[in-house]
Amino acid sequence: MCPCGSNLDYSLCCMPYHQAKKIAESPLLLMKSRYSAYVMADADYILKTTAPTKVKLYRKGDILKWANSSKWLKLEILYSGEQTVEFKAHYFNEKMQLQIHHERSNFQLLNGKWYYFDADFF
């Protein structure tokens, strides 16, 4: 099953985005594919789908460290709008403490492609 919670096989859901065979057609699809990329520790996908003006703020090593030190449990979508998605990502940290990452992600459409732009954290 795909980590994003779609109840589809990964190969039919987020994998085509990660392999650049498909482009996410909405902020919600991009957010779900990015969550799955964290579960799969695919830092390259996270960086490729971050807005070009913001990507310099992120380091591949930091993404991999968080992705690999977490045991991802589930994605909970709270709201999906035209350019925003609010969600909670449930996971165990490296100390096996239950954590909930609550975020409202903002997305930007550039040349027909959606990118993660920034976020508000709760």
Phi, psi and omega in degrees: 000149180287138180300337185289350177092013183285347186068017174254158174295142180309320183295338180258356186243268186274337181304317178300329175290315182296329180267010179060029175270342177222155175245133180299126185272358181206162176301322180298314179296322178294316180298316180296320179290328177290320176301312179300325178295323175296317179300320182273000183056046179261077183296328180299319179294319178302314181292320180294335183257012174265139182309136181307327180283348183248342188300332180294346180278353186241146179242136180303317180299321179293319178298312180297321180298312181293316181299314184281337181269000181250145171253101186286132185254308180194160176248131179240114179274124180261327182200142174224122181236196183299318182226010181225152173221125175256134184208166170235130175252119181264133182200163170261133176280184184297340178266010181061035174262133179294129180233152173230116177268110183252121188216146167247106182273140176250137184238157183228134177264118180233122178051042177079011182231134179278142177226146169292132181252301178196186184206158169252137183246145182241000000 
